[in-house]
Amino acid sequence: MIGIFLLWYLAISFLGVLAFPLVYRLLPGLPDRGYAFARTAGWLLWGYLFWLLTSFGFTQNNMGGLVFALLLVAGVSVLAGRGGGFKEVIQWVNPRNAIS
């Protein structure tokens, strides 16, 4: 039971880390730049993309479709972090070790 809980916690945390560059870019007016919403946004974006792709028949309702939707979320996050965005996120997360 505890193992399942830890697995879910790690999966949701991974999705939060994956979606944070996108949320950081979309919510610049918030004091935490959307960090509080990153896990929820990652989970919802992944689920919505999977549902949408499966509903339109682009993927099947199996592990391959889940992985494809996860790769799409990662791709959108990479696109949001392009052009110095990752450097800015790293500086925001750890200001003592800021990259110059």
N, C-alpha and C positions, 0 to 999 in steps of 0.2 A: 504494500500500500504506500509506504513512504517512497519507494523507488519510482512508482508511477507519478507521485506528486513532484518529485525532483525532476523527472523527465519532462513533465509539462512546464515546470518553472523554467528549466533551461531552454525549452523550445520557445516559450514566450519571450524570455530575455534575449535570445538570439534574434528573434523577429524585431524586437525593439532596437537592438544595435544595428540591424540591417536597415531599418526604416528611419533611423535618426537623422542621417544627412538630408533626406527628403523633408522631414518635419522641420528640421532646422532651417531649411530654405523657405518653407511655406509659412512659418509662424515667427517672423523676425521681431514682431512687436511684443512678444511675451518675454518676461524677465528671464525665464529658463529656456527660451528659444524652442519650446515645445517638448522638452525632455520628458515632462510628466505624461505626455500623450504618445510618446514614441512606441511603447509596447502595444497599446491599444490600436494605434494607427497601423502598425506592422501586421498585427493579427487580422484587423478588419480588411486591410488592403489585400493581403494574401487570400483570405477567404472570399472576398468579393471578386477578385480576378479569377480564382479557381471556379467559382460559381458561374461567372459570366462566360468564360471560355468553354465550360462544360455545357452550359445551356445553348450556346450557339453551335455546338458540335465540333469545336476546334480541338478539344481534348476529351478524353474519356474520364469517367469517375473512378480513377484508380491512382496508384502511387505515382505513375508517370505524369498524370495531370497535375498532381500536387507539386511535384518537383518542378515542372515547367512553370507553374504559377509562382513558385518561390524564386526561380531564376528571373522571371519578369520583375518581381519586386526588387531583386538585387540589381537588375539592370536599370530600373528607374532610379534607384538610390545612387548608383554610380553616375548616371546622367545629372542628377541633382548636385553631386559633389564635384563635378568637373570644373575646370577653370579656377582652381584655388579653393574650392569649397571644402575639400577634405582638410586642407591646411588650416582653414578658418575653424572648422569643427574641432580639430585637435587642439588648437590654441584655446578655444573656449572651454573644452573639457579639462585641460591641464595647463593652466596659465603659468605655472612655475617652470615647466619644460617647454615653453613656447618655441616653435620653429621659426627662425628668422630668415 
